[in-house]
Amino acid sequence: MVKHLLKRFEAFEALAAAELSGVARHTQIISIPANRWVLREGRTLSGSYYLVQGRVRLFSPGAVVGHRSRDARSPLYPGHAAIRTLSAVRLLHVDTASVALLLGRADLQPKQEVLLPWEQRFLGSPLMRRLDAGVWQKLFSELDERPFAAGDDLIAEGDPASDFLVLKSGRAAVRRDGRTLTQLVPGDFFGEDALIMNGRRNATVSALEAGAVLRLPKDRFVALLLDRVVRFVECSDAGIDLDIGEPGALAQLRQTMTTLDPKQRYQVIGGRPEERALATFILAQKGLDAWAMAEN
């Protein structure tokens, strides 16, 4: 039973039957009634917790997750500062310290220190969950923190692009042509479009309140993130084609990718190499499996 449950979660879906049997020996099913705290803010738990059945509310970052949602494929903890049940739930507790040793997988071992809110949101993103803990540590060591005041422009539309940015504290608004497109909160990252396209900033990000931003130079963004996330392949017939060669195709992809099947693989064709790389990166941000074709 537990071996079958483990296959539902991203950390274990690729394991062989023998490995799953080993992991199953270090797990436990826990039942918790509705309207109970699984984890209160400021406290920590041992191991990892996965949602098997029911619905929970997550805090920092906030979300409501049911056991059938894609977000339930990742652990509820670590990754969130607080968890409260909305219905009766069943959780799978994994002794990740033992499992990490069993499988030789350091990335399964949760960090012992309490994550800051921006780290929880940043590392909890589908994009960052693709990378192992060693890459996270290297990335954090190279981020350069810079404070800003309310009203400051963190990037300006039309400017040359030199950095990938992560909002550490404060709030910011993304604006284009004087229109607000969205707001950013701690843990959100931005500025990757122009870096990947070797172009200029396509929007202005303005601070709504004082805070701090973390900057990563373009060459390190390419080495630590882009080259690890975007795969170019010479030829393949194992995925569904996504053609981004037509004008406006990238914008349309952003609007329609929520309709794409997360169980499918996608191969990005058409357009210039930079456009294919950006499309693949966008899909990875949403947790979709995609690669870019090396040639049209």
TANOR-V33435 format. One record per helix or strand of 2 or more residues. SS is the DSSP state (alpha for helix, beta for strand). FROM is the first residue (numbers start at 1). TO is the last residue. If there is no record, write none. Layout:
# TANOR-V33435
SS;FROM;TO + SS;FROM;TO
This chain:
# TANOR-V33435
alpha;2;6 + alpha;17;24 + beta;27;32 + beta;37;39 + beta;48;53 + beta;55;59 + beta;63;66 + alpha;70;73 + beta;82;85 + beta;89;94 + alpha;96;103 + alpha;106;108 + alpha;117;123 + alpha;126;129 + alpha;133;142 + beta;144;148 + beta;153;155 + beta;163;169 + beta;172;176 + beta;179;184 + beta;189;190 + alpha;192;197 + beta;204;207 + beta;211;217 + alpha;218;229 + beta;232;233 + beta;240;243 + alpha;249;259 + beta;265;269 + alpha;273;285 + beta;289;293
